[in-house]
Amino acid sequence: MKKKKSENLSAEICAHTINVPIKDWPGNCHFIANQFLQKGIVKGKLRYGHFLGDVKEGTMFYKGVPFVRHGWIELEDGRICDPTRWVFEGVEPYVYVGPNNDEYDIGGSKIRDLFAPPMPMYDEKEIQISLDLEEDELLRIHILFGNKNTSTFSISQIFWLANRTPPYLATFLDVKLFYIALEKAKLKAAVPIDYWTLVMKEGS
């Protein structure tokens, strides 16, 4: 699908509104996107993760890898507002407003799933963790790991599970309740901050 420039948002006018010259936008994607929200240019949610679209060779973020860490805005209608996409494309500054087209990956979920480490086995020599969850959800997690011990989890299992993407976790448990249980166990830090924000602060 052909990329479209916004008919309503001028990069020059937006730069004046947020009081940040366009020359300072490259490399500050998350800050610029946040300024768009703070100054009321658009309404939506600040996102951070990976840009999986094409990055032109010779531009500042071209590394020959299939993703770049990036910040953008998810608008209320589900479209993307990306003030700094032009940096990847190596074109004149503009504000992208359009569909995702699988180019914007919140929290880097696709890459995280692709390179997820092997599922750890239960190890009684490790620190043992109990989670405050309903019995049926605990049982589903133990079945996932193939645990014979169904009273506790080894710490490596909990860290592995906490790092899985919310869509993956949602296939067999209530993600929000799982995160709350981790927080009670003083293991909130095991959850990537992007996922915590997505689930706990937005109810996604």
N, CA, C and O of each residue as an XYZ file, in Angstrom:
816
protein
N       0.848     -1.193      0.000
C       0.000      0.000      0.000
C       0.883      1.243      0.000
O       1.851      1.330      0.755
N       0.544      2.185     -0.840
C       1.334      3.409     -0.941
C       1.224      4.227      0.329
O       0.133      4.416      0.866
N       2.356      4.709      0.805
C       2.369      5.533      2.005
C       1.808      6.912      1.681
O       2.115      7.469      0.627
N       1.008      7.459      2.549
C       0.400      8.759      2.333
C       0.878      9.755      3.377
O       0.964      9.446      4.565
N       1.180     10.929      2.917
C       1.491     12.005      3.841
C       0.185     12.608      4.338
O      -0.816     12.649      3.622
N       0.219     13.073      5.577
C      -0.985     13.663      6.142
C      -1.376     14.919      5.376
O      -0.518     15.735      5.040
N      -2.642     15.074      5.105
C      -3.143     16.273      4.448
C      -3.409     17.376      5.468
O      -3.656     18.523      5.095
N      -3.361     17.035      6.741
C      -3.762     17.976      7.773
C      -2.623     18.469      8.658
O      -2.741     19.523      9.283
N      -1.526     17.726      8.720
C      -0.449     18.080      9.640
C       0.803     18.471      8.867
O       1.390     17.655      8.157
N       1.191     19.700      9.012
C       2.422     20.193      8.408
C       3.551     20.059      9.418
O       3.418     20.501     10.559
N       4.656     19.456      9.010
C       5.793     19.303      9.919
C       6.278     20.666     10.399
O       6.646     20.823     11.563
N       6.280     21.646      9.508
C       6.758     22.976      9.867
C       5.861     23.623     10.930
O       6.351     24.199     11.901
N       4.548     23.520     10.733
C       3.616     24.104     11.702
C       3.711     23.367     13.038
O       3.687     23.992     14.098
N       3.820     22.028     12.983
C       3.933     21.235     14.208
C       5.211     21.581     14.961
O       5.212     21.651     16.190
N       6.301     21.798     14.223
C       7.570     22.165     14.854
C       7.413     23.478     15.617
O       7.947     23.640     16.715
N       6.680     24.403     15.024
C       6.430     25.695     15.701
C       5.564     25.484     16.943
O       5.793     26.107     17.980
N       4.564     24.598     16.831
C       3.641     24.356     17.939
C       4.350     23.743     19.145
O       4.089     24.131     20.284
N       5.240     22.793     18.895
C       5.926     22.126     20.005
C       7.220     22.840     20.389
O       7.873     22.482     21.369
N       7.579     23.852     19.603
C       8.774     24.656     19.866
C      10.059     23.833     19.821
O      10.975     24.033     20.618
N      10.100     22.906     18.869
C      11.308     22.103     18.635
C      11.578     22.119     17.138
O      10.768     21.596     16.374
N      12.683     22.699     16.694
C      12.952     22.756     15.256
C      13.100     21.361     14.647
O      13.571     20.433     15.304
N      12.694     21.229     13.397
C      12.706     19.928     12.721
C      14.098     19.306     12.709
O      14.228     18.082     12.738
N      15.139     20.136     12.666
C      16.497     19.603     12.630
C      16.825     18.796     13.887
O      17.748     17.982     13.883
N      16.058     19.025     14.971
C      16.297     18.304     16.225
C      15.388     17.088     16.385
O      15.452     16.414     17.414
N      14.552     16.791     15.405
C      13.641     15.650     15.512
C      14.333     14.295     15.339
O      14.034     13.363     16.085
N      15.259     14.160     14.363
C      15.915     12.853     14.186
C      16.614     12.380     15.453
O      17.378     13.121     16.072
N      16.339     11.128     15.830
C      16.938     10.564     17.030
C      16.153     10.864     18.293
O      16.513     10.387     19.370
N      15.083     11.648     18.182
C      14.254     12.000     19.339
C      12.791     11.634     19.108
O      11.886     12.375     19.493
N      12.573     10.497     18.485
C      11.226     10.105     18.066
C      10.231     10.048     19.223
O       9.117     10.559     19.104
N      10.617      9.436     20.335
C       9.709      9.274     21.460
C       9.356     10.635     22.071
O       8.196     10.890     22.394
N      10.344     11.494     22.228
C      10.125     12.828     22.785
C       9.215     13.656     21.876
O       8.284     14.308     22.349
N       9.486     13.627     20.578
C       8.681     14.408     19.636
C       7.245     13.900     19.612
O       6.307     14.697     19.613
N       7.066     12.588     19.589
C       5.714     12.025     19.608
C       4.978     12.463     20.872
O       3.799     12.813     20.820
N       5.668     12.444     21.994
C       5.052     12.859     23.257
C       4.672     14.336     23.219
O       3.631     14.724     23.750
N       5.504     15.153     22.601
C       5.195     16.575     22.485
C       3.945     16.806     21.643
O       3.165     17.716     21.924
N       3.753     15.990     20.615
C       2.542     16.087     19.800
C       1.298     15.871     20.673
O       0.276     16.532     20.492
N       1.406     14.945     21.611
C       0.282     14.678     22.507
C       0.138     15.784     23.540
O      -0.967     16.264     23.791
N       1.245     16.188     24.134
C       1.204     17.202     25.190
C       0.669     18.538     24.676
O      -0.022     19.254     25.401
N       0.989     18.867     23.434
C       0.550     20.145     22.863
C      -0.809     20.039     22.170
O      -1.304     21.020     21.616
N      -1.409     18.849     22.203
C      -2.749     18.685     21.666
C      -2.839     18.660     20.154
O      -3.908     18.906     19.596
N      -1.738     18.367     19.480
C      -1.774     18.297     18.017
C      -2.641     17.131     17.570
O      -3.401     17.247     16.609
N      -2.527     16.004     18.272
C      -3.367     14.834     18.026
C      -3.757     14.233     19.368
O      -3.186     14.574     20.404
N      -4.736     13.334     19.337
C      -5.140     12.593     20.527
C      -4.876     11.114     20.300
O      -5.224     10.566     19.253
N      -4.267     10.477     21.274
C      -3.970      9.060     21.135
C      -3.111      8.577     22.287
O      -3.108      9.158     23.373
N      -2.379      7.499     22.027
C      -1.539      6.889     23.052
C      -0.088      6.839     22.581
O       0.204      6.454     21.449
N       0.796      7.231     23.462
C       2.220      7.187     23.154
C       2.678      5.736     23.130
O       2.420      4.978     24.065
N       3.359      5.357     22.054
C       3.829      3.982     21.915
C       5.343      3.959     21.726
O       5.945      4.907     21.219
N       5.937      2.844     22.151
C       7.375      2.649     21.948
C       7.616      1.180     21.654
O       7.026      0.307     22.292
N       8.466      0.911     20.707
C       8.752     -0.473     20.338
C       9.673     -0.512     19.147
O      10.742      0.098     19.157
N       9.257     -1.237     18.104
C      10.085     -1.382     16.913
C       9.357     -0.894     15.668
O       8.156     -1.112     15.508
N      10.107     -0.229     14.788
C       9.634      0.063     13.443
C      10.175     -1.032     12.544
O      11.386     -1.235     12.457
N       9.265     -1.742     11.869
C       9.652     -2.887     11.053
C       9.597     -2.582      9.559
O       9.820     -3.465      8.731
N       9.300     -1.334      9.219
C       9.227     -0.951      7.810
C      10.605     -0.758      7.201
O      11.628     -0.991      7.845
N      10.608     -0.327      5.945
C      11.864     -0.122      5.227
C      12.624      1.081      5.770
O      12.040      2.127      6.055
N      13.921      0.916      5.906
C      14.813      2.008      6.294
C      15.801      2.191      5.145
O      16.538      1.271      4.787
N      15.803      3.371      4.585
C      16.619      3.619      3.391
C      18.109      3.540      3.712
O      18.579      4.073      4.717
N      18.829      2.867      2.839
C      20.276      2.762      3.001
C      20.910      4.150      2.963
O      20.592      4.980      2.111
N      21.804      4.372      3.901
C      22.481      5.656      3.964
C      21.885      6.618      4.963
O      22.497      7.640      5.273
N      20.688      6.312      5.482
C      20.082      7.166      6.501
C      20.667      6.839      7.868
O      21.343      5.824      8.035
N      20.405      7.705      8.844
C      21.080      7.579     10.138
C      20.728      6.296     10.882
O      21.495      5.863     11.742
N      19.584      5.673     10.574
C      19.195      4.458     11.288
C      19.343      3.191     10.454
O      18.898      2.122     10.871
N      19.961      3.298      9.288
C      20.147      2.102      8.473
C      21.269      1.258      9.061
O      22.413      1.703      9.147
N      20.928      0.022      9.468
C      21.916     -0.882     10.067
C      21.893     -2.251      9.426
O      22.651     -3.133      9.831
N      21.043     -2.449      8.438
C      20.941     -3.744      7.802
C      20.220     -4.774      8.642
O      20.322     -5.972      8.375
N      19.482     -4.324      9.667
C      18.693     -5.218     10.512
C      17.217     -4.954     10.259
O      16.857     -3.873      9.792
N      16.346     -5.931     10.561
C      14.934     -5.788     10.189
C      14.091     -4.913     11.112
O      12.873     -4.849     10.948
N      14.713     -4.240     12.079
C      13.919     -3.385     12.958
C      14.766     -2.257     13.540
O      15.993     -2.343     13.604
N      14.077     -1.196     13.963
C      14.716     -0.060     14.628
C      13.844      0.300     15.827
O      12.620      0.335     15.706
N      14.447      0.564     16.971
C      13.676      1.015     18.127
C      13.099      2.390     17.806
O      13.777      3.251     17.245
N      11.818      2.579     18.179
C      11.131      3.762     17.688
C       9.964      4.138     18.601
O       9.429      3.292     19.317
N       9.578      5.408     18.568
C       8.421      5.894     19.295
C       7.433      6.545     18.341
O       7.838      7.175     17.364
N       6.137      6.397     18.616
C       5.100      6.942     17.749
C       3.816      7.112     18.547
O       3.801      6.909     19.761
N       2.740      7.484     17.866
C       1.434      7.671     18.506
C       0.416      6.754     17.841
O       0.336      6.672     16.616
N      -0.354      6.071     18.669
C      -1.491      5.319     18.160
C      -2.739      6.182     18.361
O      -3.134      6.456     19.494
N      -3.346      6.602     17.272
C      -4.503      7.482     17.346
C      -5.730      6.749     17.853
O      -5.754      5.519     17.900
N      -6.746      7.506     18.230
C      -7.954      6.923     18.812
C      -8.677      5.998     17.845
O      -9.389      5.090     18.275
N      -8.504      6.217     16.535
C      -9.162      5.365     15.541
C      -8.294      4.191     15.106
O      -8.650      3.457     14.184
N      -7.146      4.015     15.776
C      -6.272      2.887     15.487
C      -5.189      3.174     14.469
O      -4.288      2.355     14.289
N      -5.250      4.317     13.795
C      -4.203      4.662     12.848
C      -2.940      5.124     13.583
O      -2.943      5.331     14.797
N      -1.885      5.275     12.823
C      -0.598      5.701     13.369
C      -0.341      7.161     13.025
O      -0.604      7.600     11.905
N       0.172      7.903     13.987
C       0.738      9.222     13.737
C       2.217      9.130     14.078
O       2.585      8.903     15.231
N       3.055      9.307     13.078
C       4.498      9.177     13.263
C       5.186     10.434     12.739
O       5.355     10.593     11.530
N       5.582     11.327     13.646
C       6.207     12.584     13.223
C       7.593     12.423     12.591
O       8.043     13.308     11.863
N       8.274     11.300     12.863
C       9.668     11.183     12.406
C       9.906     10.020     11.452
O      11.052      9.611     11.260
N       8.873      9.490     10.863
C       9.031      8.393      9.908
C       9.906      8.803      8.715
O      10.618      7.978      8.143
N       9.841     10.055      8.361
C      10.612     10.564      7.229
C      12.116     10.343      7.389
O      12.846     10.265      6.402
N      12.572     10.245      8.637
C      13.998     10.014      8.892
C      14.405      8.646      8.347
O      15.481      8.500      7.768
N      13.545      7.647      8.534
C      13.823      6.312      8.004
C      13.800      6.300      6.478
O      14.594      5.612      5.836
N      12.894      7.061      5.919
C      12.680      7.042      4.474
C      13.671      7.910      3.708
O      13.807      7.781      2.491
N      14.363      8.796      4.423
C      15.330      9.667      3.766
C      14.676     10.671      2.838
O      15.190     10.961      1.758
N      13.517     11.209      3.274
C      12.789     12.175      2.450
C      12.636     13.489      3.221
O      13.096     13.607      4.357
N      11.995     14.459      2.601
C      11.744     15.733      3.267
C      10.804     15.513      4.457
O       9.934     14.644      4.402
N      10.971     16.286      5.522
C      10.142     16.094      6.725
C       8.644     16.201      6.441
O       8.189     17.103      5.738
N       7.900     15.267      7.000
C       6.445     15.284      6.957
C       5.935     14.486      8.139
O       6.709     13.784      8.790
N       4.661     14.580      8.427
C       4.055     13.835      9.529
C       3.208     12.716      8.933
O       2.213     12.969      8.254
N       3.615     11.480      9.196
C       2.857     10.339      8.685
C       1.609     10.113      9.530
O       1.692     10.031     10.755
N       0.462     10.012      8.881
C      -0.778      9.609      9.513
C      -1.416      8.575      8.600
O      -1.796      8.885      7.471
N      -1.533      7.358      9.084
C      -2.069      6.308      8.242
C      -2.126      4.979      8.953
O      -1.939      4.921     10.169
N      -2.383      3.897      8.215
C      -2.503      2.574      8.814
C      -1.169      2.035      9.297
O      -0.104      2.514      8.906
N      -1.249      1.022     10.158
C      -0.046      0.394     10.697
C       0.662     -0.437      9.635
O       1.881     -0.339      9.489
N      -0.076     -1.250      8.895
C       0.513     -2.132      7.882
C       1.600     -3.038      8.459
O       2.550     -3.396      7.764
N       1.454     -3.410      9.747
C       2.401     -4.303     10.430
C       3.812     -3.734     10.511
O       4.774     -4.487     10.659
N       3.944     -2.425     10.416
C       5.266     -1.796     10.489
C       5.599     -1.298     11.895
O       6.760     -1.031     12.202
N       4.584     -1.175     12.743
C       4.778     -0.645     14.087
C       4.447     -1.734     15.102
O       3.317     -2.219     15.168
N       5.444     -2.106     15.885
C       5.327     -3.253     16.795
C       5.543     -2.787     18.235
O       6.675     -2.553     18.657
N       4.448     -2.656     18.980
C       4.520     -2.195     20.362
C       5.380     -3.130     21.210
O       5.164     -4.341     21.226
N       6.348     -2.560     21.906
C       7.182     -3.340     22.796
C       8.115     -4.321     22.101
O       8.758     -5.135     22.764
N       8.197     -4.256     20.790
C       9.048     -5.201     20.073
C       8.587     -6.635     20.209
O       9.405     -7.552     20.280
N       7.267     -6.833     20.246
C       6.702     -8.152     20.526
C       7.079     -9.203     19.480
O       7.378    -10.346     19.824
N       7.064     -8.819     18.223
C       7.343     -9.796     17.165
C       8.766    -10.321     17.258
O       9.005    -11.521     17.125
N       9.703     -9.423     17.486
C      11.102     -9.835     17.616
C      11.296    -10.636     18.897
O      12.039    -11.617     18.913
N      10.626    -10.217     19.978
C      10.744    -10.930     21.253
C      10.233    -12.362     21.126
O      10.843    -13.296     21.645
N       9.100    -12.525     20.425
C       8.566    -13.871     20.216
C       9.495    -14.707     19.340
O       9.707    -15.894     19.589
N      10.046    -14.062     18.308
C      10.906    -14.779     17.360
C      12.171    -15.307     18.028
O      12.639    -16.400     17.711
N      12.723    -14.521     18.956
C      13.989    -14.900     19.576
C      13.820    -15.302     21.046
O      14.767    -15.218     21.828
N      12.628    -15.733     21.410
C      12.392    -16.171     22.789
C      13.294    -17.356     23.139
O      13.432    -18.282     22.340
N      13.904    -17.335     24.318
C      14.759    -18.466     24.724
C      13.909    -19.695     24.987
O      12.695    -19.585     25.156
N      14.534    -20.869     25.023
C      13.774    -22.095     25.309
C      13.071    -22.023     26.659
O      13.562    -21.398     27.599
N      11.929    -22.666     26.735
C      11.175    -22.698     27.982
C      11.974    -23.451     29.056
O      12.378    -24.591     28.823
N      12.209    -22.845     30.220
C      13.014    -23.505     31.254
C      12.243    -24.609     31.978
O      11.028    -24.529     32.155
N      12.973    -25.626     32.385
C      12.395    -26.715     33.174
C      12.396    -26.313     34.653
O      13.159    -25.445     35.077
N      11.543    -26.951     35.406
C      11.503    -26.703     36.849
C      12.812    -27.145     37.482
O      13.321    -28.228     37.194
N      13.349    -26.296     38.347
C      14.620    -26.592     39.012
C      14.445    -26.325     40.511
O      14.320    -25.174     40.929
N      14.437    -27.371     41.302
C      14.224    -27.228     42.742
C      15.379    -26.530     43.443
O      15.240    -26.111     44.593
N      16.536    -26.396     42.758
C      17.683    -25.734     43.360
C      17.585    -24.213     43.245
O      18.313    -23.489     43.923
N      16.702    -23.740     42.402
C      16.531    -22.297     42.239
C      15.620    -21.723     43.321
O      14.985    -22.461     44.074
N      15.568    -20.399     43.383
C      14.601    -19.728     44.249
C      13.200    -20.148     43.822
O      12.892    -20.184     42.631
N      12.361    -20.462     44.790
C      11.001    -20.910     44.506
C      10.006    -19.765     44.667
O      10.076    -19.000     45.629
N       9.079    -19.656     43.715
C       8.121    -18.556     43.682
C       6.696    -19.092     43.734
O       6.342    -20.017     43.003
N       5.890    -18.505     44.599
C       4.458    -18.794     44.641
C       3.717    -17.591     44.081
O       4.089    -16.449     44.352
N       2.676    -17.838     43.304
C       1.890    -16.756     42.724
C       0.467    -16.792     43.257
O      -0.142    -17.855     43.378
N      -0.049    -15.614     43.573
C      -1.406    -15.484     44.088
C      -2.389    -15.428     42.921
O      -2.843    -14.356     42.522
N      -2.708    -16.608     42.383
C      -3.632    -16.737     41.264
C      -4.646    -17.830     41.561
O      -4.433    -18.666     42.440
N      -5.749    -17.819     40.821
C      -6.743    -18.873     40.962
C      -6.123    -20.222     40.588
O      -5.212    -20.291     39.763
N      -6.627    -21.280     41.202
C      -6.055    -22.615     41.004
C      -6.056    -23.043     39.540
O      -5.107    -23.676     39.079
N      -7.118    -22.701     38.808
C      -7.169    -23.146     37.412
C      -6.109    -22.457     36.560
O      -5.552    -23.068     35.648
N      -5.822    -21.169     36.857
C      -4.784    -20.481     36.107
C      -3.398    -20.990     36.487
O      -2.529    -21.135     35.627
N      -3.193    -21.261     37.774
C      -1.919    -21.839     38.197
C      -1.692    -23.188     37.523
O      -0.585    -23.488     37.075
N      -2.744    -23.997     37.455
C      -2.626    -25.308     36.844
C      -2.261    -25.193     35.368
O      -1.445    -25.969     34.870
N      -2.862    -24.225     34.660
C      -2.560    -24.051     33.237
C      -1.097    -23.675     33.034
O      -0.464    -24.120     32.077
N      -0.558    -22.850     33.942
C       0.854    -22.477     33.824
C       1.752    -23.680     34.093
O       2.735    -23.902     33.387
N       1.406    -24.449     35.117
C       2.208    -25.643     35.415
C       2.158    -26.635     34.258
O       3.170    -27.255     33.930
N       1.007    -26.786     33.645
C       0.880    -27.677     32.485
C       1.736    -27.169     31.334
O       2.376    -27.953     30.633
N       1.744    -25.850     31.142
C       2.576    -25.256     30.088
C       4.035    -25.657     30.252
O       4.699    -26.034     29.287
N       4.527    -25.570     31.490
C       5.926    -25.904     31.761
C       6.163    -27.408     31.896
O       7.306    -27.862     31.862
N       5.093    -28.175     32.048
C       5.259    -29.603     32.285
C       5.726    -29.905     33.690
O       6.402    -30.907     33.924
N       5.366    -29.033     34.636
C       5.814    -29.197     36.021
C       5.092    -30.345     36.720
O       3.872    -30.481     36.624
N       5.856    -31.155     37.416
C       5.250    -32.168     38.281
C       4.949    -31.560     39.646
O       3.983    -31.929     40.313
N       5.805    -30.613     40.043
C       5.561    -29.869     41.269
C       4.567    -28.756     40.946
O       4.870    -27.887     40.129
N       3.405    -28.761     41.560
C       2.390    -27.759     41.241
C       2.123    -26.810     42.405
O       1.031    -26.253     42.516
N       3.111    -26.627     43.266
C       2.943    -25.684     44.379
C       3.735    -24.399     44.148
O       3.285    -23.315     44.519
N       4.913    -24.519     43.536
C       5.745    -23.342     43.270
C       6.348    -23.432     41.877
O       6.293    -24.470     41.218
N       6.930    -22.306     41.446
C       7.675    -22.241     40.190
C       9.109    -21.880     40.510
O       9.368    -21.200     41.503
N      10.043    -22.322     39.689
C      11.416    -21.868     39.861
C      11.527    -20.476     39.237
O      10.789    -20.144     38.310
N      12.449    -19.672     39.749
C      12.541    -18.267     39.374
C      12.765    -18.087     37.877
O      12.244    -17.138     37.290
N      13.520    -18.968     37.256
C      13.780    -18.836     35.817
C      12.495    -19.019     35.010
O      12.330    -18.404     33.956
N      11.584    -19.864     35.503
C      10.311    -20.043     34.818
C       9.475    -18.773     34.886
O       8.848    -18.382     33.902
N       9.468    -18.136     36.044
C       8.696    -16.907     36.206
C       9.248    -15.800     35.318
O       8.476    -15.085     34.680
N      10.564    -15.646     35.263
C      11.160    -14.608     34.419
C      10.883    -14.885     32.947
O      10.623    -13.958     32.180
N      10.935    -16.148     32.550
C      10.637    -16.500     31.163
C       9.196    -16.115     30.833
O       8.934    -15.527     29.784
N       8.273    -16.442     31.716
C       6.856    -16.174     31.477
C       6.573    -14.672     31.485
O       5.803    -14.178     30.661
N       7.193    -13.952     32.411
C       6.966    -12.511     32.526
C       7.427    -11.758     31.289
O       6.920    -10.674     30.997
N       8.375    -12.318     30.565
C       8.904    -11.667     29.370
C       8.158    -12.029     28.095
O       8.478    -11.516     27.023
N       7.165    -12.909     28.202
C       6.372    -13.232     27.013
C       5.402    -12.092     26.717
O       5.047    -11.324     27.611
N       4.984    -11.986     25.488
C       4.119    -10.893     25.066
C       2.705    -11.074     25.609
O       2.252    -12.205     25.781
N       1.997     -9.966     25.884
C       0.622    -10.066     26.376
C      -0.298    -10.921     25.497
O      -1.091    -11.688     26.043
N      -0.231    -10.828     24.161
C      -1.097    -11.707     23.352
C      -0.816    -13.189     23.584
O      -1.741    -14.001     23.591
N       0.441    -13.544     23.772
C       0.787    -14.935     24.058
C       0.203    -15.352     25.402
O      -0.421    -16.408     25.506
N       0.400    -14.538     26.423
C      -0.095    -14.869     27.760
C      -1.620    -14.963     27.785
O      -2.188    -15.793     28.496
N      -2.273    -14.107     27.007
C      -3.733    -14.050     27.018
C      -4.386    -15.312     26.474
O      -5.593    -15.496     26.632
N      -3.613    -16.180     25.841
C      -4.186    -17.422     25.314
C      -4.495    -18.431     26.416
O      -5.230    -19.391     26.186
N      -3.933    -18.221     27.629
C      -4.188    -19.206     28.682
C      -4.338    -18.615     30.082
O      -4.570    -19.360     31.034
N      -4.211    -17.280     30.232
C      -4.439    -16.691     31.553
C      -4.873    -15.241     31.423
O      -4.797    -14.643     30.350
N      -5.332    -14.688     32.548
C      -5.696    -13.276     32.612
C      -4.413    -12.484     32.843
O      -3.833    -12.538     33.927
N      -3.974    -11.754     31.830
C      -2.665    -11.099     31.889
C      -2.593    -10.076     33.020
O      -1.584     -9.995     33.721
N      -3.647     -9.304     33.198
C      -3.632     -8.285     34.252
C      -3.496     -8.919     35.624
O      -2.728     -8.434     36.454
N      -4.236    -10.004     35.877
C      -4.136    -10.682     37.167
C      -2.748    -11.307     37.353
O      -2.220    -11.343     38.464
N      -2.174    -11.791     36.269
C      -0.827    -12.355     36.325
C       0.180    -11.279     36.714
O       1.052    -11.518     37.549
N       0.065    -10.096     36.114
C       0.973     -9.004     36.442
C       0.791     -8.554     37.897
O       1.765     -8.249     38.586
N      -0.452     -8.519     38.349
C      -0.708     -8.155     39.747
C      -0.065     -9.170     40.687
O       0.505     -8.798     41.713
N      -0.156    -10.456     40.334
C       0.456    -11.509     41.150
C       1.976    -11.347     41.183
O       2.606    -11.570     42.217
N       2.563    -10.958     40.045
C       4.004    -10.726     40.007
C       4.383     -9.543     40.899
O       5.399     -9.579     41.594
N       3.569     -8.510     40.873
C       3.842     -7.347     41.712
C       3.775     -7.722     43.188
O       4.607     -7.274     43.979
N       2.792     -8.540     43.567
C       2.682     -8.993     44.959
C       3.897     -9.818     45.364
O       4.316     -9.802     46.522
N       4.455    -10.537     44.396
C       5.641    -11.358     44.666
C       6.930    -10.558     44.536
O       8.026    -11.117     44.570
N       6.784     -9.211     44.383
C       7.925     -8.308     44.240
C       8.748     -8.616     42.996
O       9.976     -8.530     43.005
N       8.044     -8.978     41.923
C       8.708     -9.313     40.666
C       8.173     -8.478     39.505
O       8.235     -8.898     38.349
N       7.656     -7.311     39.815
C       7.156     -6.427     38.756
C       8.243     -6.099     37.745
O       7.962     -5.951     36.555
N       9.480     -5.985     38.208
C      10.592     -5.620     37.333
C      10.856     -6.667     36.255
O      11.551     -6.392     35.276
N      10.303     -7.867     36.433
C      10.504     -8.913     35.433
C       9.688     -8.657     34.175
O       9.962     -9.253     33.133
N       8.685     -7.776     34.254
C       7.810     -7.483     33.118
C       8.370     -6.297     32.330
O       8.632     -5.251     32.923
N       8.561     -6.424     31.016
C       8.997     -5.270     30.215
C       8.041     -4.098     30.415
O       6.823     -4.279     30.398
N       8.579     -2.916     30.600
C       7.776     -1.751     30.945
C       6.713     -1.449     29.898
O       5.622     -0.994     30.245
N       7.010     -1.695     28.616
C       6.023     -1.444     27.567
C       4.794     -2.323     27.762
O       3.666     -1.881     27.545
N       5.017     -3.566     28.172
C       3.900     -4.489     28.372
C       3.109     -4.123     29.628
O       1.881     -4.193     29.648
N       3.832     -3.735     30.667
C       3.152     -3.335     31.907
C       2.235     -2.138     31.641
O       1.086     -2.119     32.083
N       2.742     -1.155     30.925
C       1.943      0.023     30.624
C       0.732     -0.331     29.782
O      -0.376      0.142     30.036
N       0.951     -1.161     28.786
C      -0.124     -1.546     27.872
C      -1.255     -2.253     28.615
O      -2.429     -1.984     28.360
N      -0.909     -3.150     29.526
C      -1.905     -3.963     30.213
C      -2.485     -3.268     31.445
O      -3.700     -3.261     31.647
N      -1.614     -2.688     32.263
C      -2.053     -2.178     33.551
C      -2.593     -0.746     33.492
O      -3.498     -0.396     34.248
N      -2.052      0.069     32.611
C      -2.469      1.465     32.573
C      -3.518      1.742     31.528
O      -4.188      2.774     31.570
N      -3.670      0.810     30.569
C      -4.646      1.027     29.514
C      -5.729     -0.033     29.494
O      -6.729      0.110     28.791
N      -5.536     -1.096     30.261
C      -6.534     -2.155     30.305
C      -6.612     -2.960     29.038
O      -7.649     -3.557     28.746
N      -5.510     -2.990     28.259
C      -5.507     -3.737     27.001
C      -5.333     -5.221     27.248
O      -5.307     -6.006     26.300
